[in-house]
Amino acid sequence: MKKLYSGILLLMIAIISGQISYTITPNPFNETDAITLTIPGSQIDESAWGISNNAVYFWSWSLDANYQNSQDCPTNGSWNNSNELNKFNYNSTADTYSLSFTPTAFYGRTGIGRFGFLLKDKTGAHQTTDVLVNVGILNISMTNPAANSLTSVPSGNSINIAATANVNATFQLKANGSVINTTSTPSTSYSYSYTVTGDANMELIATDANSNAKNATFILQVPRNVVSEAIPSWIRQGINYHPTDQTKVGLALYAPFKNFVHVIGSFNNWTVNDTYLMKRDTANPDLYWIELSGLTPQQLYTFQYRTNDLKKSCRSVFSADSVFL
């Protein structure tokens, strides 16, 4: 659910309605189109909700073209006091609730790929389950791997990349910005066997007959073979300076549940390079370490740790003979 609570009693489940049916006109639609969302009145039991004057409210949020970066609708109000601007219009003749809006204006943003909503009473005591609506004449959905995912694939192995579109489209697949596959015959499905040779930021682009385009991104990563070796006696967790050689610095990081760790920084142009793959201590396998050599004394260097799940530490700074943290 979009709205989260703490300490909710199980009894509250009884006042959350199930999946609702709805229509949107026109459909499909772009983010700049004026649309009308209509809910059959039978979807809401006003008496069970304890509402009068058909006071049903729209609680909504939007996501970007990659279905990320969720932002609440500016006119939601607070959960226990919905804004009157988000109150549905009730048509007693048709017994329907409706709300008309243009997504870009309503959500106060552009680049909308999807919006979500639920129906609720003014105070939030009753609500429906969440509904997600794709925005755009063209939409792409990754079948394998999932959009925005990180997938580990050994070098030399293949992975089947598959996706579907809601209208006929041509597809273009990129790895690290380079085109590796294109289709020329419009279709609603895409499948390609890609042989992995290294880490790759992947992008699949679908383009329809009207030149509308949507993309999906994901990451393929090659697992690393980490060397197990006893940590030198002069290196402890953190930044360490060699006792006799000012051109050497030792770094050590305690990183449980991580498969491998790289050091990226000003000394390697902030790129992932296996020369800077940290070793694993034999006595403590959760302790990763590396010895950097060939540094210039009194020169400042900045760096970060980058783990296999793409997590990065805060930037740290060192020189070859002083600590700057």
Secondary structure, DSSP 8 states (H G I E B T S, - for coil): --S--SS--GGGGGGB------EEESSS--TTS-EEEEEEGGG--HHHHT-STT--EEEEEEEETTS-S-EE-TT-EETTEE-GGGB-EEETTTTEEEEEE-HHHHHT-S-EEEEEEEEE-TTSSSB---EEEE-SSS-EEEEES-TT-EEE--TT-EEEEEEEEEEEEEEEEEETTEEEEE--S-EEEEEEEEE--S-EEEEEEEE-TT--EEEEEEEEE------B----TT--SEEEE-SS-TT-EEEEEE-TT-S-EEEEETTTTT---GGGB-EE-SS-TTEEEEEE-S--TT--EEEEEEETT--B---EEE-SSSEE-
